[in-house]
Amino acid sequence: MREIVSIQVGGYANFVGSHFWNFQDELLGLAEGPDSDPVFKNHQDYLNMDVLYRAGETQQGILTYTPRLLSIDHQGSLGSVSSHGTLYDQGLSTPSEVTTWIGNTSTNVSEPIKKNLFLQSLHKAEQENLRCPKDIEKGNSDTGEQILDKDIVESLENSVWYWTDFSKVHYHPQSLYELSGLWMDTREFDSYGMGRDIFAESLRGEEIIERLRFFVEECDHIQGFQFIIDDAGGFSALAADFMESIADEYSNTPVLLYAVRAPTSYMKPRNQKEMISRNIHDAVSFSKLSSLCDLIVPVGLPLLSRSKQTYIQMIL
């Protein structure tokens, strides 16, 4: 087996990656369907999904099949999904009692983000698949409100705020890493300089590398690393530092890099200072990232974005 470890760095990279893994999930579903086309049923002859996926087992003995993926993003970017994923029950750690404090204490807890209709429908379908056959024969079913397809489509069109809002895939607890303690607005994290030293601060670098080792060490023979990087801001510098660590530890392993940017990054600069800063960022980012990979593939639609910008200006 020649496995590939996928790595997504940055907000827009995770949006793109979520679509990628949804496509893989669709392919797996088409292969398992009883009425599916023979082309999909025989996909093992020319496509081995074990290259991108890993098999596992929960503490309850349930077999899992999850992407061999490490995702890095801002804290709070997962929406209604836990950073531990949904398959493995990690349990909630209770804080130890502080014996040196005898005064009153108070706990402030924010309300959890609710799942949209799309995620609710996926959860409902999974619960129905796990139902006991005896319950199905007796006609015991969920009496909850039926979720209509048109409502799900409307939910995907109007209520997607996080990349997990439209993700169909389950993730391993080691896959989702949130950057904590940055103490800056995500809009300020917009240049190569803002991302410098973020990887090395605290124990972030060690924690990220340790998660990567988890996936690499279970491979029979790793084929390479597949990066999707949002290189329009500070994540470019963080990814560069991460790739330098990979080059030191896995020097002979090929690296493929897809550089992606949100359409908003192609908007016209507000002033000359912003234009110069953006040009410097592009030059430094491309120079650094391209030197640390075997192939870099820029992905984006700048012409479409400019057309959209022109259309907005015409309306205003």
PASEBA-1860 file (N, C-alpha, C; in nm, 3 decimals):
! residues 316
1> MREIVSIQ> 0.084/-0.120/0.000/0.000/0.000/0.000/0.087/0.125/0.000 ~ 0.052/0.221/-0.084/0.124/0.348/-0.090/0.025/0.459/-0.054 ~ 0.020/0.491/0.075/-0.080/0.584/0.126/-0.040/0.730/0.102 ~ -0.142/0.816/0.105/-0.124/0.961/0.095/-0.186/1.025/0.219 ~ -0.113/1.117/0.280/-0.165/1.195/0.393/-0.206/1.332/0.340 ~ -0.331/1.369/0.362/-0.383/1.498/0.315/-0.378/1.599/0.428 ~ -0.341/1.722/0.393/-0.329/1.830/0.492/-0.397/1.954/0.436 ~ -0.488/2.012/0.514/-0.559/2.134/0.476/-0.526/2.243/0.576
9> VGGYANFV> -0.478/2.357/0.525/-0.435/2.467/0.612/-0.508/2.594/0.573 ~ -0.592/2.645/0.663/-0.661/2.770/0.637/-0.809/2.753/0.611 ~ -0.884/2.862/0.630/-1.029/2.856/0.618/-1.077/2.814/0.481 ~ -1.032/2.884/0.377/-1.081/2.852/0.243/-1.031/2.716/0.196 ~ -0.912/2.677/0.240/-0.860/2.544/0.206/-0.951/2.435/0.262 ~ -1.006/2.458/0.380/-1.096/2.359/0.438/-1.231/2.357/0.368 ~ -1.276/2.472/0.318/-1.398/2.473/0.237/-1.379/2.390/0.110 ~ -1.266/2.412/0.043/-1.237/2.335/-0.079/-1.219/2.187/-0.045
17> GSHFWNFQ> -1.146/2.160/0.063/-1.124/2.022/0.103/-1.252/1.950/0.140 ~ -1.347/2.022/0.199/-1.474/1.961/0.234/-1.547/1.912/0.110 ~ -1.543/1.990/0.002/-1.602/1.945/-0.125/-1.529/1.821/-0.177 ~ -1.397/1.821/-0.166/-1.318/1.707/-0.214/-1.358/1.579/-0.142 ~ -1.370/1.585/-0.010/-1.404/1.465/0.067/-1.550/1.426/0.046 ~ -1.637/1.522/0.019/-1.775/1.487/-0.015/-1.782/1.407/-0.144 ~ -1.699/1.444/-0.241/-1.694/1.369/-0.366/-1.645/1.226/-0.342 ~ -1.544/1.211/-0.257/-1.495/1.077/-0.226/-1.603/0.994/-0.156
25> DELLGLAE> -1.677/1.059/-0.067/-1.785/0.990/0.003/-1.895/0.946/-0.093 ~ -1.925/1.032/-0.192/-2.024/0.995/-0.293/-1.978/0.874/-0.372 ~ -1.851/0.871/-0.405/-1.796/0.758/-0.482/-1.808/0.628/-0.402 ~ -1.779/0.636/-0.273/-1.793/0.518/-0.188/-1.938/0.473/-0.181 ~ -2.030/0.570/-0.172/-2.172/0.536/-0.167/-2.221/0.472/-0.295 ~ -2.175/0.524/-0.409/-2.215/0.466/-0.537/-2.161/0.324/-0.553 ~ -2.044/0.299/-0.497/-1.986/0.165/-0.508/-2.061/0.063/-0.424 ~ -2.121/0.109/-0.313/-2.190/0.017/-0.223/-2.337/0.001/-0.256
33> GPDSDPVF> -2.392/0.089/-0.339/-2.535/0.082/-0.370/-2.571/-0.043/-0.448 ~ -2.684/-0.107/-0.414/-2.724/-0.231/-0.483/-2.758/-0.210/-0.630 ~ -2.808/-0.091/-0.664/-2.848/-0.064/-0.801/-2.750/0.028/-0.874 ~ -2.630/0.039/-0.822/-2.533/0.131/-0.881/-2.475/0.075/-1.011 ~ -2.420/0.165/-1.089/-2.360/0.127/-1.216/-2.238/0.038/-1.192 ~ -2.217/-0.064/-1.277/-2.100/-0.152/-1.260/-1.967/-0.077/-1.260 ~ -1.965/0.039/-1.325/-1.842/0.118/-1.327/-1.801/0.155/-1.186 ~ -1.899/0.190/-1.102/-1.868/0.228/-0.965/-1.845/0.106/-0.878
41> KNHQDYLN> -1.919/-0.003/-0.904/-1.901/-0.123/-0.824/-1.762/-0.183/-0.843 ~ -1.707/-0.167/-0.962/-1.576/-0.225/-0.992/-1.465/-0.122/-0.983 ~ -1.489/-0.015/-0.904/-1.388/0.090/-0.897/-1.260/0.042/-0.829 ~ -1.268/-0.070/-0.753/-1.146/-0.121/-0.689/-1.042/-0.164/-0.791 ~ -1.087/-0.192/-0.914/-0.993/-0.236/-1.016/-0.898/-0.126/-1.059 ~ -0.942/0.000/-1.044/-0.857/0.110/-1.090/-0.846/0.224/-0.988 ~ -0.918/0.212/-0.876/-0.912/0.318/-0.775/-0.916/0.255/-0.637 ~ -0.810/0.276/-0.559/-0.801/0.219/-0.425/-0.822/0.331/-0.323
49> MDVLYRAG> -0.938/0.332/-0.258/-0.970/0.438/-0.164/-0.887/0.430/-0.036 ~ -0.824/0.316/-0.011/-0.740/0.304/0.108/-0.617/0.394/0.100 ~ -0.589/0.446/-0.018/-0.477/0.539/-0.032/-0.506/0.668/0.044 ~ -0.631/0.712/0.042/-0.670/0.837/0.108/-0.739/0.815/0.242 ~ -0.795/0.696/0.263/-0.872/0.668/0.384/-0.799/0.569/0.474 ~ -0.838/0.570/0.600/-0.784/0.477/0.698/-0.899/0.403/0.766 ~ -0.877/0.277/0.794/-0.976/0.197/0.867/-0.943/0.201/1.015 ~ -1.047/0.205/1.098/-1.027/0.208/1.242/-1.142/0.142/1.314
57> ETQQGILT> -1.143/0.156/1.445/-1.247/0.095/1.527/-1.265/0.178/1.653 ~ -1.389/0.205/1.689/-1.418/0.281/1.810/-1.409/0.190/1.932 ~ -1.419/0.250/2.050/-1.416/0.172/2.173/-1.537/0.080/2.186 ~ -1.642/0.113/2.112/-1.762/0.028/2.113/-1.753/-0.084/2.010 ~ -1.641/-0.093/1.939/-1.623/-0.199/1.841/-1.682/-0.168/1.705 ~ -1.720/-0.042/1.681/-1.777/-0.003/1.552/-1.664/0.029/1.455 ~ -1.666/-0.033/1.338/-1.563/-0.009/1.238/-1.582/0.130/1.176 ~ -1.472/0.199/1.152/-1.476/0.333/1.093/-1.388/0.338/0.970
65> YTPRLLSI> -1.420/0.434/0.884/-1.343/0.454/0.760/-1.337/0.605/0.738 ~ -1.228/0.666/0.780/-1.217/0.812/0.783/-1.099/0.859/0.698 ~ -1.104/0.984/0.652/-0.993/1.038/0.572/-0.863/1.042/0.652 ~ -0.755/1.013/0.584/-0.622/1.028/0.645/-0.583/1.175/0.630 ~ -0.641/1.256/0.718/-0.641/1.402/0.699/-0.601/1.475/0.826 ~ -0.526/1.584/0.807/-0.498/1.679/0.915/-0.545/1.816/0.868 ~ -0.643/1.871/0.939/-0.700/2.001/0.905/-0.661/2.104/1.011 ~ -0.614/2.221/0.965/-0.571/2.328/1.056/-0.650/2.454/1.023
73> DHQGSLGS> -0.709/2.515/1.127/-0.788/2.636/1.105/-0.798/2.713/1.236 ~ -0.861/2.831/1.230/-0.879/2.913/1.349/-0.968/2.842/1.451 ~ -0.952/2.879/1.577/-1.040/2.828/1.680/-1.181/2.879/1.657 ~ -1.279/2.790/1.669/-1.417/2.826/1.645/-1.461/2.811/1.501 ~ -1.376/2.752/1.417/-1.408/2.739/1.275/-1.484/2.612/1.242 ~ -1.509/2.527/1.342/-1.573/2.398/1.316/-1.725/2.402/1.331 ~ -1.779/2.515/1.374/-1.924/2.525/1.384/-1.981/2.429/1.487 ~ -2.077/2.348/1.442/-2.145/2.255/1.533/-2.070/2.125/1.553
81> VSSHGTLY> -1.958/2.107/1.485/-1.880/1.983/1.493/-1.773/1.997/1.601 ~ -1.757/1.894/1.681/-1.655/1.893/1.784/-1.518/1.868/1.722 ~ -1.414/1.923/1.785/-1.278/1.899/1.736/-1.237/1.753/1.753 ~ -1.313/1.677/1.832/-1.287/1.534/1.848/-1.361/1.451/1.744 ~ -1.434/1.517/1.655/-1.512/1.442/1.558/-1.642/1.392/1.618 ~ -1.708/1.303/1.548/-1.838/1.253/1.592/-1.840/1.102/1.614 ~ -1.735/1.032/1.574/-1.736/0.887/1.584/-1.682/0.836/1.716 ~ -1.583/0.905/1.770/-1.514/0.857/1.889/-1.558/0.941/2.009
89> DQGLSTPS> -1.613/0.876/2.108/-1.661/0.944/2.229/-1.544/0.969/2.322 ~ -1.498/1.095/2.325/-1.384/1.130/2.408/-1.423/1.158/2.552 ~ -1.550/1.191/2.572/-1.593/1.224/2.707/-1.551/1.365/2.745 ~ -1.618/1.422/2.841/-1.588/1.557/2.887/-1.502/1.551/3.012 ~ -1.390/1.621/3.008/-1.300/1.622/3.123/-1.352/1.721/3.227 ~ -1.365/1.677/3.350/-1.412/1.764/3.457/-1.294/1.832/3.522 ~ -1.300/1.963/3.542/-1.187/2.034/3.603/-1.167/1.992/3.748 ~ -1.042/1.987/3.788/-1.011/1.948/3.925/-1.049/2.062/4.020
97> EVTTWIGN> -1.086/2.024/4.141/-1.126/2.123/4.240/-1.003/2.201/4.289 ~ -1.019/2.332/4.300/-0.911/2.417/4.349/-0.928/2.433/4.499 ~ -0.840/2.370/4.575/-0.853/2.371/4.721/-0.803/2.500/4.784 ~ -0.728/2.580/4.707/-0.673/2.703/4.764/-0.771/2.819/4.757 ~ -0.885/2.799/4.692/-0.984/2.906/4.678/-1.110/2.868/4.755 ~ -1.151/2.954/4.848/-1.267/2.923/4.931/-1.386/3.013/4.898 ~ -1.367/3.105/4.803/-1.475/3.195/4.766/-1.571/3.132/4.668 ~ -1.669/3.211/4.627/-1.768/3.164/4.530/-1.706/3.157/4.391
105> TSTNVSEP> -1.756/3.066/4.312/-1.712/3.052/4.173/-1.832/3.055/4.081 ~ -1.809/3.097/3.959/-1.916/3.099/3.859/-1.861/3.045/3.728 ~ -1.946/2.981/3.652/-1.907/2.921/3.525/-1.990/2.982/3.413 ~ -1.922/3.031/3.310/-1.990/3.087/3.194/-1.972/2.992/3.076 ~ -2.081/2.946/3.022/-2.078/2.850/2.912/-2.159/2.906/2.796 ~ -2.099/2.910/2.678/-2.171/2.959/2.561/-2.261/2.850/2.505 ~ -2.366/2.892/2.439/-2.459/2.797/2.380/-2.392/2.726/2.261 ~ -2.405/2.594/2.252/-2.346/2.523/2.137/-2.417/2.562/2.008
113> IKKNLFLQ> -2.341/2.563/1.900/-2.398/2.596/1.769/-2.484/2.480/1.721 ~ -2.603/2.511/1.677/-2.696/2.407/1.633/-2.663/2.362/1.491 ~ -2.689/2.235/1.465/-2.669/2.181/1.331/-2.777/2.235/1.237 ~ -2.737/2.261/1.113/-2.837/2.302/1.015/-2.918/2.181/0.969 ~ -3.016/2.204/0.884/-3.105/2.095/0.843/-3.030/1.986/0.767 ~ -2.928/2.025/0.692/-2.852/1.925/0.617/-2.783/1.827/0.711 ~ -2.715/1.879/0.813/-2.647/1.792/0.909/-2.748/1.713/0.993 ~ -2.862/1.775/1.023/-2.966/1.703/1.097/-3.019/1.585/1.016
121> SLHKAEQE> -3.035/1.605/0.885/-3.085/1.496/0.800/-2.983/1.383/0.791 ~ -2.854/1.417/0.787/-2.750/1.313/0.784/-2.752/1.232/0.914 ~ -2.764/1.304/1.026/-2.767/1.235/1.156/-2.889/1.144/1.166 ~ -3.002/1.192/1.117/-3.124/1.112/1.122/-3.111/0.987/1.038 ~ -3.051/1.000/0.919/-3.033/0.884/0.832/-2.939/0.781/0.895 ~ -2.834/0.829/0.962/-2.741/0.737/1.028/-2.808/0.663/1.142 ~ -2.891/0.734/1.218/-2.961/0.669/1.328/-3.057/0.562/1.278 ~ -3.121/0.589/1.165/-3.212/0.490/1.107/-3.136/0.367/1.059
129> NLRCPKDI> -3.015/0.387/1.007/-2.935/0.274/0.962/-2.886/0.188/1.078 ~ -2.873/0.250/1.196/-2.826/0.177/1.313/-2.939/0.112/1.392 ~ -3.062/0.136/1.351/-3.176/0.080/1.423/-3.176/-0.071/1.416 ~ -3.226/-0.130/1.520/-3.235/-0.276/1.527/-3.335/-0.326/1.423 ~ -3.304/-0.435/1.351/-3.399/-0.490/1.252/-3.536/-0.522/1.312 ~ -3.539/-0.563/1.440/-3.667/-0.594/1.503/-3.754/-0.469/1.514 ~ -3.688/-0.355/1.542/-3.763/-0.230/1.550/-3.820/-0.192/1.415 ~ -3.743/-0.222/1.309/-3.790/-0.190/1.175/-3.912/-0.276/1.139
137> EKGNSDTG> -3.906/-0.406/1.178/-4.018/-0.495/1.148/-4.143/-0.453/1.224 ~ -4.124/-0.405/1.347/-4.239/-0.363/1.428/-4.292/-0.228/1.385 ~ -4.215/-0.159/1.300/-4.261/-0.029/1.253/-4.225/0.084/1.345 ~ -4.134/0.058/1.439/-4.090/0.165/1.528/-3.997/0.258/1.453 ~ -4.036/0.378/1.434/-3.956/0.474/1.359/-3.954/0.606/1.432 ~ -3.870/0.692/1.385/-3.857/0.824/1.445/-3.983/0.905/1.418 ~ -4.042/0.954/1.523/-4.167/1.030/1.508/-4.140/1.178/1.491 ~ -4.014/1.214/1.476/-3.980/1.355/1.460/-4.031/1.410/1.329
145> EQILDKDI> -4.019/1.539/1.316/-4.069/1.607/1.197/-3.986/1.568/1.075 ~ -4.054/1.541/0.965/-3.988/1.502/0.842/-3.914/1.621/0.782 ~ -3.790/1.598/0.742/-3.710/1.704/0.681/-3.721/1.691/0.530 ~ -3.775/1.792/0.465/-3.797/1.788/0.321/-3.671/1.826/0.246 ~ -3.658/1.771/0.123/-3.540/1.798/0.042/-3.527/1.947/0.009 ~ -3.639/2.011/-0.018/-3.633/2.153/-0.054/-3.584/2.237/0.063 ~ -3.618/2.194/0.185/-3.571/2.266/0.303/-3.421/2.246/0.323 ~ -3.373/2.126/0.289/-3.229/2.099/0.300/-3.152/2.184/0.199
153> VESLENSV> -3.203/2.192/0.076/-3.138/2.273/-0.026/-3.136/2.420/0.016 ~ -3.247/2.467/0.070/-3.253/2.605/0.116/-3.155/2.629/0.231 ~ -3.140/2.528/0.316/-3.046/2.539/0.427/-2.903/2.551/0.376 ~ -2.869/2.473/0.274/-2.733/2.478/0.218/-2.707/2.610/0.145 ~ -2.812/2.669/0.092/-2.795/2.794/0.019/-2.787/2.915/0.113 ~ -2.852/2.907/0.228/-2.865/3.026/0.312/-2.802/3.015/0.451 ~ -2.762/2.896/0.493/-2.715/2.883/0.632/-2.582/2.808/0.641 ~ -2.494/2.831/0.545/-2.360/2.773/0.552/-2.263/2.881/0.598
161> WYWTDFSK> -2.218/2.870/0.722/-2.125/2.967/0.779/-1.988/2.903/0.805 ~ -1.985/2.772/0.817/-1.862/2.700/0.844/-1.846/2.590/0.739 ~ -1.721/2.548/0.717/-1.698/2.445/0.616/-1.756/2.310/0.659 ~ -1.781/2.294/0.788/-1.842/2.170/0.835/-1.993/2.167/0.813 ~ -2.053/2.280/0.776/-2.198/2.286/0.759/-2.246/2.203/0.640 ~ -2.157/2.173/0.546/-2.198/2.092/0.431/-2.111/1.967/0.416 ~ -2.038/1.933/0.520/-1.950/1.816/0.515/-2.026/1.690/0.551 ~ -2.018/1.588/0.466/-2.085/1.461/0.490/-1.995/1.360/0.561
169> VHYHPQSL> -1.869/1.395/0.579/-1.768/1.298/0.620/-1.746/1.303/0.771 ~ -1.722/1.187/0.830/-1.679/1.179/0.969/-1.526/1.189/0.974 ~ -1.476/1.255/1.079/-1.332/1.277/1.091/-1.278/1.212/1.218 ~ -1.153/1.170/1.209/-1.085/1.112/1.325/-1.051/1.224/1.424 ~ -1.046/1.195/1.554/-1.012/1.299/1.653/-0.878/1.366/1.629 ~ -0.785/1.297/1.563/-0.655/1.357/1.536/-0.657/1.448/1.413 ~ -0.768/1.452/1.341/-0.772/1.524/1.213/-0.796/1.673/1.227 ~ -0.872/1.714/1.327/-0.917/1.853/1.335/-0.838/1.929/1.441
177> YELSGLWM> -0.757/2.025/1.395/-0.674/2.103/1.487/-0.712/2.250/1.476 ~ -0.747/2.310/1.590/-0.784/2.451/1.595/-0.670/2.532/1.658 ~ -0.637/2.645/1.595/-0.534/2.734/1.648/-0.593/2.818/1.760 ~ -0.548/2.797/1.880/-0.598/2.873/1.994/-0.493/2.973/2.040 ~ -0.539/3.078/2.106/-0.447/3.175/2.165/-0.383/3.271/2.067 ~ -0.444/3.293/1.950/-0.385/3.389/1.856/-0.413/3.533/1.898 ~ -0.526/3.556/1.963/-0.564/3.688/2.013/-0.562/3.793/1.901 ~ -0.619/3.757/1.789/-0.633/3.853/1.680/-0.755/3.816/1.598
185> DTREFDSY> -0.814/3.916/1.536/-0.929/3.893/1.449/-0.883/3.820/1.324 ~ -0.969/3.733/1.273/-0.932/3.657/1.153/-0.905/3.749/1.035 ~ -0.968/3.866/1.032/-0.945/3.960/0.922/-0.806/4.022/0.931 ~ -0.747/4.024/1.050/-0.612/4.077/1.065/-0.506/3.975/1.027 ~ -0.546/3.851/1.016/-0.453/3.742/0.982/-0.444/3.732/0.830 ~ -0.400/3.843/0.767/-0.415/3.856/0.623/-0.284/3.873/0.547 ~ -0.171/3.848/0.610/-0.043/3.864/0.539/0.058/3.762/0.590 ~ 0.162/3.745/0.511/0.265/3.647/0.546/0.330/3.682/0.680
193> GMGRDIFA> 0.350/3.812/0.703/0.413/3.854/0.828/0.331/3.822/0.951 ~ 0.197/3.825/0.938/0.111/3.796/1.053/0.118/3.649/1.093 ~ 0.156/3.563/0.998/0.163/3.420/1.028/0.300/3.371/1.070 ~ 0.399/3.461/1.067/0.534/3.422/1.106/0.537/3.381/1.253 ~ 0.607/3.274/1.282/0.630/3.224/1.418/0.505/3.168/1.485 ~ 0.390/3.170/1.417/0.269/3.112/1.476/0.288/2.962/1.499 ~ 0.353/2.897/1.403/0.374/2.752/1.413/0.464/2.717/1.531 ~ 0.564/2.802/1.557/0.662/2.771/1.661/0.619/2.817/1.800
201> ESLRGEEI> 0.518/2.904/1.809/0.475/2.956/1.939/0.412/2.846/2.024 ~ 0.431/2.860/2.155/0.377/2.763/2.252/0.419/2.622/2.212 ~ 0.323/2.533/2.205/0.352/2.395/2.165/0.279/2.360/2.036 ~ 0.240/2.463/1.958/0.161/2.436/1.838/0.234/2.344/1.741 ~ 0.359/2.379/1.712/0.435/2.300/1.616/0.447/2.154/1.658 ~ 0.477/2.131/1.785/0.490/1.994/1.835/0.357/1.921/1.828 ~ 0.249/1.991/1.863/0.117/1.927/1.860/0.077/1.890/1.717 ~ 0.103/1.979/1.622/0.067/1.952/1.483/0.151/1.838/1.427
209> IERLRFFV> 0.281/1.841/1.453/0.369/1.735/1.404/0.331/1.600/1.465 ~ 0.292/1.601/1.593/0.253/1.476/1.658/0.129/1.417/1.593 ~ 0.036/1.502/1.555/-0.084/1.453/1.486/-0.047/1.397/1.349 ~ 0.047/1.464/1.282/0.091/1.413/1.152/0.157/1.277/1.166 ~ 0.239/1.261/1.269/0.306/1.132/1.291/0.205/1.020/1.311 ~ 0.093/1.052/1.376/-0.010/0.950/1.400/-0.054/0.887/1.269 ~ -0.075/0.970/1.167/-0.121/0.918/1.038/-0.007/0.855/0.958 ~ 0.112/0.913/0.968/0.224/0.861/0.889/0.270/0.725/0.941
217> EECDHIQG> 0.277/0.710/1.072/0.332/0.588/1.129/0.243/0.466/1.108 ~ 0.114/0.488/1.081/0.028/0.373/1.055/0.026/0.335/0.907 ~ 0.100/0.409/0.824/0.108/0.377/0.681/0.208/0.265/0.658 ~ 0.179/0.179/0.561/0.275/0.076/0.522/0.393/0.139/0.449 ~ 0.361/0.223/0.353/0.466/0.293/0.277/0.405/0.421/0.222 ~ 0.431/0.532/0.290/0.367/0.657/0.251/0.414/0.702/0.113 ~ 0.316/0.738/0.030/0.346/0.781/-0.106/0.380/0.929/-0.114 ~ 0.317/1.009/-0.027/0.344/1.152/-0.029/0.243/1.229/0.054
225> FQFIIDDA> 0.263/1.361/0.058/0.173/1.452/0.129/0.099/1.538/0.026 ~ -0.031/1.552/0.047/-0.114/1.635/-0.040/-0.164/1.754/0.040 ~ -0.114/1.873/0.008/-0.151/1.995/0.079/-0.256/2.073/0.001 ~ -0.353/2.128/0.074/-0.439/2.235/0.023/-0.421/2.352/0.117 ~ -0.368/2.464/0.066/-0.330/2.576/0.152/-0.401/2.703/0.106 ~ -0.461/2.771/0.201/-0.515/2.905/0.178/-0.397/3.002/0.190 ~ -0.339/3.038/0.076/-0.214/3.115/0.078/-0.235/3.265/0.064 ~ -0.357/3.313/0.088/-0.384/3.456/0.073/-0.353/3.536/0.199
233> GGFSALAA> -0.321/3.468/0.309/-0.297/3.539/0.434/-0.192/3.471/0.520 ~ -0.211/3.481/0.652/-0.111/3.431/0.745/-0.094/3.281/0.745 ~ -0.194/3.207/0.696/-0.180/3.062/0.692/-0.068/3.019/0.597 ~ -0.032/3.106/0.505/0.077/3.074/0.414/0.208/3.057/0.490 ~ 0.236/3.148/0.584/0.358/3.139/0.663/0.354/3.019/0.756 ~ 0.239/2.994/0.817/0.226/2.878/0.905/0.251/2.749/0.828 ~ 0.193/2.741/0.707/0.211/2.621/0.625/0.357/2.605/0.584 ~ 0.425/2.716/0.555/0.565/2.708/0.516/0.651/2.652/0.629
241> DFMESIAD> 0.626/2.698/0.752/0.701/2.645/0.867/0.669/2.497/0.888 ~ 0.544/2.460/0.868/0.503/2.320/0.881/0.573/2.234/0.776 ~ 0.579/2.284/0.654/0.642/2.209/0.546/0.793/2.197/0.566 ~ 0.853/2.296/0.629/0.996/2.286/0.661/1.021/2.172/0.760 ~ 0.932/2.159/0.858/0.945/2.050/0.955/0.926/1.915/0.886 ~ 0.833/1.909/0.791/0.811/1.785/0.717/0.933/1.751/0.633 ~ 0.993/1.853/0.572/1.113/1.829/0.490/1.228/1.776/0.575 ~ 1.238/1.821/0.700/1.344/1.773/0.788/1.320/1.629/0.832
249> EYSNTPVL> 1.193/1.596/0.860/1.162/1.464/0.915/1.135/1.359/0.808 ~ 1.078/1.402/0.695/1.045/1.309/0.586/1.106/1.364/0.457 ~ 1.237/1.364/0.453/1.310/1.435/0.348/1.287/1.378/0.208 ~ 1.261/1.250/0.196/1.248/1.188/0.064/1.102/1.165/0.024 ~ 1.009/1.226/0.096/0.867/1.206/0.067/0.816/1.321/-0.020 ~ 0.757/1.292/-0.136/0.708/1.397/-0.226/0.594/1.478/-0.163 ~ 0.586/1.605/-0.203/0.482/1.695/-0.153/0.413/1.761/-0.272 ~ 0.281/1.746/-0.279/0.198/1.812/-0.380/0.118/1.921/-0.310
257> LYAVRAPT> 0.119/2.042/-0.366/0.055/2.156/-0.299/-0.046/2.222/-0.393 ~ -0.169/2.236/-0.345/-0.271/2.314/-0.413/-0.288/2.445/-0.336 ~ -0.260/2.557/-0.402/-0.275/2.689/-0.340/-0.411/2.746/-0.381 ~ -0.496/2.771/-0.282/-0.632/2.819/-0.310/-0.655/2.954/-0.243 ~ -0.745/3.031/-0.301/-0.778/3.162/-0.246/-0.927/3.189/-0.262 ~ -0.983/3.251/-0.159/-1.124/3.288/-0.166/-1.144/3.400/-0.267 ~ -1.261/3.408/-0.330/-1.287/3.515/-0.427/-1.265/3.655/-0.370 ~ -1.286/3.672/-0.240/-1.270/3.804/-0.180/-1.124/3.851/-0.184
265> SYMKPRNQ> -1.030/3.759/-0.195/-0.889/3.798/-0.198/-0.851/3.864/-0.329 ~ -0.939/3.855/-0.429/-0.912/3.918/-0.559/-0.978/4.055/-0.572 ~ -1.043/4.099/-0.466/-1.107/4.230/-0.472/-1.001/4.340/-0.486 ~ -1.041/4.449/-0.546/-0.948/4.560/-0.571/-0.900/4.619/-0.439 ~ -0.767/4.642/-0.424/-0.714/4.701/-0.300/-0.776/4.839/-0.274 ~ -0.793/4.870/-0.146/-0.856/4.997/-0.110/-0.762/5.115/-0.129 ~ -0.632/5.091/-0.118/-0.535/5.199/-0.134/-0.402/5.140/-0.181 ~ -0.307/5.228/-0.209/-0.178/5.184/-0.262/-0.100/5.103/-0.159
273> KEMISRNI> -0.112/5.139/-0.032/-0.041/5.064/0.073/-0.088/4.920/0.077 ~ -0.218/4.900/0.068/-0.271/4.764/0.068/-0.228/4.688/-0.056 ~ -0.220/4.756/-0.170/-0.177/4.691/-0.293/-0.032/4.646/-0.283 ~ 0.055/4.732/-0.230/0.197/4.697/-0.215/0.212/4.581/-0.117 ~ 0.139/4.587/-0.006/0.146/4.480/0.094/0.101/4.347/0.035 ~ -0.004/4.351/-0.046/-0.055/4.228/-0.107/0.045/4.171/-0.208 ~ 0.109/4.258/-0.286/0.207/4.212/-0.384/0.329/4.150/-0.317 ~ 0.374/4.213/-0.207/0.487/4.157/-0.133/0.451/4.021/-0.075
281> HDAVSFSK> 0.330/4.011/-0.021/0.284/3.883/0.034/0.284/3.775/-0.073 ~ 0.230/3.808/-0.191/0.222/3.709/-0.299/0.361/3.661/-0.339 ~ 0.455/3.753/-0.348/0.591/3.717/-0.390/0.659/3.628/-0.287 ~ 0.651/3.668/-0.160/0.716/3.591/-0.054/0.649/3.455/-0.037 ~ 0.516/3.455/-0.039/0.442/3.331/-0.019/0.472/3.229/-0.129 ~ 0.464/3.272/-0.254/0.488/3.179/-0.365/0.632/3.129/-0.365 ~ 0.726/3.219/-0.337/0.867/3.181/-0.335/0.894/3.076/-0.227 ~ 0.838/3.097/-0.109/0.864/3.006/0.002/0.795/2.872/-0.018
289> LSSLCDLI> 0.667/2.875/-0.052/0.592/2.751/-0.064/0.641/2.666/-0.181 ~ 0.673/2.730/-0.292/0.718/2.654/-0.410/0.852/2.587/-0.386 ~ 0.933/2.643/-0.297/1.064/2.584/-0.269/1.054/2.462/-0.177 ~ 0.938/2.442/-0.116/0.922/2.334/-0.019/0.835/2.220/-0.070 ~ 0.797/2.224/-0.197/0.714/2.118/-0.252/0.769/2.075/-0.388 ~ 0.723/1.960/-0.434/0.766/1.909/-0.564/0.683/1.968/-0.678 ~ 0.559/2.002/-0.648/0.471/2.062/-0.748/0.370/2.150/-0.679 ~ 0.355/2.274/-0.727/0.256/2.366/-0.673/0.154/2.397/-0.782
297> VPVGLPLL> 0.026/2.387/-0.747/-0.083/2.409/-0.843/-0.172/2.520/-0.789 ~ -0.160/2.642/-0.840/-0.251/2.750/-0.797/-0.392/2.723/-0.848 ~ -0.490/2.734/-0.761/-0.629/2.708/-0.796/-0.711/2.832/-0.761 ~ -0.783/2.885/-0.860/-0.866/3.003/-0.834/-0.931/3.052/-0.961 ~ -1.028/3.141/-0.944/-1.100/3.198/-1.057/-1.097/3.350/-1.047 ~ -0.981/3.411/-1.068/-0.973/3.557/-1.052/-1.061/3.633/-1.150 ~ -1.073/3.584/-1.274/-1.155/3.655/-1.373/-1.301/3.656/-1.332 ~ -1.348/3.541/-1.280/-1.486/3.533/-1.234/-1.508/3.625/-1.115
305> SRSKQTYI> -1.409/3.631/-1.027/-1.421/3.717/-0.909/-1.426/3.864/-0.949 ~ -1.344/3.902/-1.048/-1.346/4.041/-1.093/-1.478/4.076/-1.159 ~ -1.535/3.979/-1.231/-1.664/4.003/-1.292/-1.770/4.026/-1.185 ~ -1.762/3.947/-1.078/-1.856/3.963/-0.968/-1.839/4.098/-0.902 ~ -1.713/4.140/-0.885/-1.686/4.270/-0.824/-1.743/4.382/-0.910 ~ -1.723/4.372/-1.043/-1.776/4.474/-1.134/-1.927/4.481/-1.126 ~ -1.990/4.363/-1.114/-2.136/4.358/-1.105/-2.185/4.426/-0.978 ~ -2.114/4.403/-0.867/-2.153/4.467/-0.740/-2.138/4.618/-0.750
313> QMIL> -2.028/4.663/-0.813/-2.006/4.806/-0.827/-2.115/4.871/-0.913 ~ -2.160/4.798/-1.016/-2.266/4.851/-1.102/-2.396/4.867/-1.024 ~ -2.422/4.771/-0.933/-2.545/4.780/-0.854/-2.538/4.899/-0.758 ~ -2.420/4.915/-0.696/-2.404/5.025/-0.601/-2.403/5.160/-0.672
END
